[in-house]
Each structure stands twice: as structure tokens, then as C-alpha cells.
């Protein structure tokens, strides 16, 4: 089963963007480490949960 042409093009462009981002990250061109984003997300989730429970 093959994909329609426009869907295949979108898939290829997305794959190329992901590959380019991974290569840039391997070269050290990232701005903020992933663990910082994970920590911020964790703090937001905990704060929201505490607000819902005790608010």
C-alpha cells in the first residue's frame, strides 16, 4: 500500500527536519538542554496538581 504523493512529501520533509535537528544537537548547537525542559514541565505539573488538590 503506497501513500498519496502529498502525504509522502510531508513525511519526507518532516523526516529531513528531524534529521537536521538531531545533527545540529550532536554538533552542540542546541540552546537549552532537554533536562531543563523536563524539569520545568515537571514543576508546572506538580504546581498545577497542588493547585487542584489544595486550591
C-alpha positions as CSV (number, residue, x, y, z in Angstrom):
1,X,0.0,0.0,0.0
2,X,1.5,3.3,-1.0
3,X,0.8,6.8,0.4
4,X,-0.6,9.6,-1.6
5,X,2.0,11.9,-3.1
6,X,1.3,14.9,-0.8
7,X,1.4,12.8,2.3
8,X,4.7,11.2,1.2
9,X,6.2,14.7,0.7
10,X,5.1,15.8,4.1
11,X,6.5,12.7,5.7
12,X,9.9,13.3,3.9
13,X,10.0,16.9,4.9
14,X,9.3,16.1,8.5
15,X,12.0,13.4,8.5
16,X,14.5,15.8,7.0
17,X,13.7,18.4,9.7
18,X,14.2,15.8,12.4
19,X,17.5,14.6,11.0
20,X,18.7,18.2,10.7
21,X,17.8,18.9,14.3
22,X,19.5,15.8,15.6
23,X,22.6,16.6,13.6
24,X,22.6,20.1,15.0
25,X,22.2,18.8,18.5
26,X,25.1,16.4,18.1
27,X,27.3,19.4,17.0
28,X,26.3,21.2,20.2
29,X,24.1,23.8,18.5
30,X,21.2,23.4,21.0
31,X,20.2,26.3,23.2
32,X,18.7,24.6,26.2
33,X,19.4,21.0,27.4
34,X,16.4,18.6,27.3
35,X,16.6,18.0,31.1
36,X,15.9,21.7,31.7
37,X,12.7,21.4,29.7
38,X,11.8,18.2,31.5
39,X,12.4,19.9,34.9
40,X,10.3,22.9,34.0
41,X,7.5,20.7,32.8
42,X,7.6,18.6,36.0
43,X,7.4,21.8,38.1
44,X,4.4,23.0,36.2
45,X,2.6,19.7,36.5
46,X,3.3,19.5,40.3
47,X,2.2,23.1,40.8
48,X,-1.0,22.5,38.8
49,X,-1.7,19.3,40.7
50,X,-1.2,21.0,44.1
51,X,-3.4,23.9,43.0
52,X,-6.2,21.5,42.0
53,X,-5.9,19.5,45.3
54,X,-5.5,22.4,47.7
55,X,-7.0,25.3,45.8
